[in-house]
Amino acid sequence: MLTQDSVFTPAIGAEPRDWLALLKPRVVSLVVFTGAIGLVIAPAHLNPILAVIAIFCIALGAGAAGAINMWYDRDIDAVMKRTCLRPIPAGKIEPGGALGFGIVLSVVSVLLMAMATNLCAAAVLAVSIIYYVVIYTMWLKRRTPQNIVIGGGAGAFPAVIGWAAATGSIGLMPILLFAIVFFWTPPHFWSLSLFASADYERAGVPMLPVVKGARHTRWNVLIYTLILLPLTLAPWALGLAGRLYGFTALILGLAFIYYAWRVLMDRQDENGVSLTGDKPARAAFKFSILYLFILFGACALDKLL
């Protein structure tokens, strides 16, 4: 049985890049992008300096949540190949230091957002941090294969925060963007979990392919991708976005369904395990990231044009 501290070596001296890695910069980049899109498409506009501060607060809050996540998950990170070199399991940063770092940045991000923009944006930012740390990391992740489905809300908040920073309120459009990211998250992460299932099983994380099997997971990747298509078309159908966005959403949605279909049709053994090294799942995972960037980018371009 792993304990929270038994798998770590003493810290050997952290460098700035180690503290930066603690913030999960690759994840934060997508969070910052969707948050910026929410701000850009809002019907009100912030002073450019305040807008930059708002985006910085979103990045800071997301990074802070990531740091606390790494503190809590340090035991399972240590036994997973794709996470064992993170700063805490690698012994570069002490767990207590990581926790304190995350808490301080969380508080700073929320207070700065409140001072720079408004209480609504600060409140949603605070809720997003609590959601990721408490609901997803501490409650769902180790207890249910639905961890990604329910936990998807954590990554869906940034567009709402950006909109709220500009307007001081929450409208239908940011709610739709929230829903899009919410339903995008399962096929995105389940594609990853298909080729990382051995890691999750070794760490005791009940991801869908570990609990329900690879074939069940493949079907769910396709089902959620099918749900995602009409959902992404909703802003155009409701007159909240123009034809440029609608056309982009349609093409991207059909492409995502194609990638999900390839995941389902991947050559498998009797247990649904891939015989190709999960190449289709890897391709679907990579495309899903590009998909979200292009979809939200089209939303902003449509608004500007």
Secondary structure, DSSP 8 states (H G I E B T S, - for coil): ---SSTT--------HHHHHHHT-HHHHHHHHHHHHHHHHHSSS---HHHHHHHHHHHHHHHHHHHHHHHHHTHHHHTTSTTTTTSTTTTTSS-HHHHHHHHHHHHHHHHHHHHHHT-HHHHHHHHHHHHIIIIIIIIIITTT-TTHHHHHTHHHH-HHHHHHHHHHSS--HHHHHHHHHHHHHHHHHHHHHHHHSHHHHHHHT---HHHHT-HHHHHHHHHHHHHHHHHHHHHHHHTTSS-HHHHHHHHHHHHHHHHHHHHHHHS-B-TTS-BSSSSHHHHHHHHHHHHHHHHHHHHHHHHHH-
